[in-house]
Amino acid sequence: MGLGQRLQRYVFRACLSSLGITFAVIFAAILLVDIVEQLRTVGDTVDISFVTAGQLTLMKMPMLIEQTMPFLILSAAILAFSRLSRLSELPAMRAAGLSAWRFLAPLALLAVILGLFSMFVLNPLGAKLNAQFEQTRARLVGGTADGIAPSKNGIWLRQGSDTNQFVIHATSTAQSGIVLQDVKIFEYDRVYARGEGTDEFAFRRRIEADTATLKNGFWELRNVVENTPGEETSRQDALSIPTDLDPAKLLDRFASINTIGFWELPTFIRDTRRAGLDALRYEMHFHSLLSTPILYLAMALIGALVCLRLARLGGTTQLIAWGALSAVLLYFVTELSHSLGAAGAAPTLVAAFAPPVFALFAALTTIAYQEDG
């Protein structure tokens, strides 16, 4: 093994050690802060113990780590290369004929590996545990949202107007709540007395269907069996029931972005489009996950770049501050770009890849200018 390879392995171990230290600090900080947050928010509604709050926090932890991972990589890069520079190990590597490209390669490799790990493993795990967190938290506080009440006996919904009410029950859902399966619908009409409506409702009919698909303004029922008191049972292939439920809100209730993992997103996006609903937010999220390795690589190079200056020349603190500011600006621009893509104001591919690719090439250009003139 040549000298260059041994030095690269040494740099890789230094980066890995700094990453471990940074991860431990950030993990402890997130753990303490979020436990207090759970005690404050959930604890205001129901009495929970410190252990229960810790369990809720641990369910959220993978998602929170994923969200802070860019800054974790930036901090690890700054810590590793500032230490190498302070101990004069970087000048020694340069004196041994190792260019900046060679000792930055281990950091770049680590960043790409972390990006792939975050995309393929951490995100799906975080989505699954976050879904459990939301269910557990809802069970603890005993709340429901948007007229939807999930329970062990299935899904219950309620909708209606001044003249009638519908109570809808489904044993399960598909396409993250857009399609209800094994559906039973109970319709009630308002009771009128002397031409004025009362507060009472009378049963009108019961509808059973294999599936109910939420469209814009109506439920589309398939394989329908309709039972009305005093009339014969009616069977139909399809039936439409008007609804005032907002598809977007129903989609948010059953399919929060943070509860859909990387591997499930393509199928979910296809099914959502097939149901006639807007899937731009989910498509934007999927493309942003695909750009994760590039973003992490850009963050790592920014962190290392500010520490390449020789420590004896001074100004290292100012450079680190500029690097941190650049990383925060990159994160802000990335989030803004993602918002534009989710709103349809920009193509999702461009919105997802433009900021990290620009930052990556800017960092590579700066390194090339410093090293090769």
N, C-alpha and C positions, 0 to 999 in steps of 0.2 A: 504493500500500500504506500503510495507516494505521500510526500509532505502535504500537498494540497488537499488530498482526501482526508488525512488525519485532522487537519485544521478545520475542514468543513464539518466533520463529525463533532469536533469540539464546539464549534459555533452552534450546531444543531442542539447539542446537549445544553448549552447555555441558554438558548431560546426556550427550550422545553422546561428548564428549571425556572426561568422567569415567568413563563406561562403558568406553571403550577403555583408559584407564589401569588401572582396576580389573581388567579382563579380563586384561591383560598380566601384572599381578602374580600373580593367582590361577593363570593358566595356567603361569607359570614355577614357582610353588610346587608345583602338582600334578605337573608334569613331573619335578621333582627328587625329590620324595618318592616317587612311584610307581616311578621307575626304581630307586631304592634298594630299594623293596619287592620288585620283580621279581628283582633280584639276590640278595636275601635268601631269598625263597621258592623260586623256580625254580632259583636258583643252588645251593641246598642239595642238589638232586636231580641236576642235570646242569650241566655247565660251559657258561655262556653268556657272550657278550661284552656290552660296554656298548651296542653298536649293536643287538643282539637285544633287550636289555632296553628300549631306547628304542622299538623297533618295537612291542613288546608294550604299552608305555604309550600310544603313539599310537593303538593300536586301542581302548583303553579311554577315551581322552580325551573323545570326544563324550558318553559316558555320564556321566563324572565332571563335565564342565562342566554338563550338564543337572541333575545333583544339587545342584551348588553355585550354580546360577543365581539362586535366590531371594535368597541372601546377596550375590551379585554385584550384583544390582539395588539392594538395600538400601544397600550400600556406595557405589555410584555415585550414588545420590540424596543421601546424606549428604555425600559429597565435593562434588557440584555445588552444592547449596544452602548448605552451610556457606561455600564460597568466595564465592558471590554475596552472602551476608550479611556476611562479613568485609570485603569490598570495598565495602560500603554500596550495592551495586547493587539489592538487594531494596528497601531504603527508597526509593531513587530511583524504582523502578518503581511503588511505592505512591504516591509523591508525584505521579507522572505520571498517576494515576487508574487504574492497573491493579490489579485485585483479585487476591487469592490464587488464586481459581478460574482466572483467566486464565493466570497464569504456572505453575500446576501442571498445566494441560492438556497442554503438550508432554511433561512427564514421564509423565503418565498414558498418552498416546498411545504413547510409546516402550515402556512396560511392556507394554501390550496387544500391540504388534507383536512384542515378544520372546516373549510367551506363545504367540502363534500360531506363530511361527517354531519355538519349542521343541517344540510339539505336532505340527506338520505336517512339519518337516524334521529337527530335531536328534534327536528321539526315534527315528524310523525309521532314521536314519543310525547313531545310537549302538547300536541293537539289532542291526543288521547287522554292524557292526564288532566288537561284543562277542561275537557268535556266532563270528566268525573268531578272536577272541582266545582263547576257550575251546577251540576246536579246535586252534589252534596251541600253546597251553600244554599241552594233553593230549598232543599229538604229541611235544613236547619232553621231557616228563617220562615219557612212555611208560606212562601209567596209564589204567585204565578204572574204571568205576563201576557198581555194582549188577548185575554179571554181564553188562553190555552192552559190546560191543566194536565201535564203528564203524570201518570201514576202507574203502579204495577198492574192495574187492570186495563191499561191502554191509554189512548189519548182522547181527551174530552175537549170540545170546543163549543162555544156558544156565539150565535150571531142572531141579528134580528132587526126589526124596525118597529114603528108605532102600531102596525097592524098584525104582525106575526113574529114568532120566534122559532129558531132552529137550534136543536141540541144535537151535536154530531159526536159520534163515538167511533173510534177506529182501533183495532187491535195493534196495528203497527204502522210505520211510515216507510216510504221509500223516497229516493232522491232528496234526502235530508228534509223531509216534511212537506214537500210539494205534492206528493202523492200519498193519499191515505188508503190503507188496505183493510178489507173486511169491514166495510162501513155500515153503520146504522144511523139513520137521521130521523129525528122525531120533530114533527112540525106542529106548532100550536098557534091558534088564531085568537086574537083578542076578543073578549066577550063584551058585547055592546048592550046597554040598557037604556031605553028611551032615547035612542039615537046618539048616546054618548058612550065613549069607551070607558071601560072599567079597568081596574088593576089585575083582573083575572084573565087567564088564558085557557082555552079549551083545546084538548087534543084533536088534531085533524087527521093526520095520517102518519104512517111509518114507512120509511124507505130503506131498503137494504141493497147494497151494491158491492161488487167485488173490489172496485177501486173508485176513488174520487180524486180527480186531478184539479188543482187550483189554477184557473186561468184568470185573465183580467176581467173581473166583474162577475164570474160565475164558477160553480163547481161542475166539472164534467164527470158524470157518473157512468159506469160501464156495468153491463149485466145486472139490470135493475129489477127488483121485486118490490111492488108498491102495494101496501095494505091500507085501505080506507074503511072505517067502520060502516057497515051496512052495504058494502059493495064487494064485488068479487076481486080476488087478487089479480093484479095487473103485472105483466112481465114485459120489459122493454130492453132492447140492446143498449140504449143510451138515453140519458136524461140530463137536463141542465137545471141547476138550482142557483138562483141569483145570490150573490154574496157581497158584503161590503168589506170583507177582510182584505187587507192590503197584501198582495203577494210578496212585496219587498219586505214588509215587517214579519210576515210569516216565515220567509226565508231566513231572516236574521235570527228569529227565535230558534229555529231548528238547525241552522247552518251558519253559526258564527265563524268568521274566517279563522279564528284562533282554535277552532275545534275540528278543522279539516286538515289532515296531514298531506304531505307532498305526494304520496303515492295515490291518494284518493282524489286529488284535485282534478286531473284530466277527465275522469269519468263523471265527476260531479259537474264540471263545466259543461260537458256534452249533454248531460241529462237536463241541466237547468235551461240550456238553450232550446232543447227539444220541447220543454214545457212552456216555451214562449216568454221566459223571464230574462231579465238583464243579468248577465254573468260577467260583466266587465270587471267588477271588484275582485272576483275570484281569479279571472284570467290575469289581472295585474299582479295579484299575490303569487300566482304560479310563476310568472316570469321574473318577479323579484327574487324568488327562491332560486331560480336558475342562475341569476346573476350573483348569488352569494359568494362563490369562490373568487370572483373578480373583485368584489367589494373588500373582502378580507385581505386579498393580496395588495390592493391599493393602500389599505390601512396599515398593513405591516411595513410596506416600503416607505410610507410617510413617516412612521415611527422610527425606522432605522436611518432614514435620510438625515434627520435633524441631529443625529449623533455621530455622523461620519467625520465631522470637523475635529481636528486634534484638540484634546482637552487643554493643552498648554497655551493654545491661542486664545482661550477665553470665549465668552459669548455663548456657551453651551446652554445655559439656562434660558436665554432669550430665544434660541433656536427651538428648544423643546416647547416653549410657550407658543411659538408660531406654528409648530407642528400640531399641537393640541387644538389650536384655533382652526387650522386647516381641516383637521379631522371633524370637528364639530360642524364646520361649514359644509363639508361633504355630506355629513349625515342629514343636515337640514335640507340641502338641495335634493338629496335622494328622496326624503320623505315628501317634499313638495312635488317632485316629479311623479312619485307614486300616486299622489292625490290627483294630479292632472290626468294620469292614465286611467285611474279608476272612475273618474268623472267623464271620460270619453273626450277630453280636450286634447289628448295627444295619443298617438299609437302606443299600445301597451309595451311592445318590444322596445321602442325608442325610450319610453319613460323608464323602463326597468334597467336597460343596459347603458344608456348614455352617461349618467353621472359617474358610475364606477369605472367605465372604460376611459372616460376623459381624465379622471383622477389617476388612473393607472399609467396612462401614457404621459401625463404631466410629471409624475414621479420618475418614470423611466428616462424621460428627457432630461430632467434635472440631474439625475445620477450620471447619465452619459456626458453631460456638459462638464460636471465636476471631475469625472474620471478621465475623459478622453479629450476634453477641451473643445 
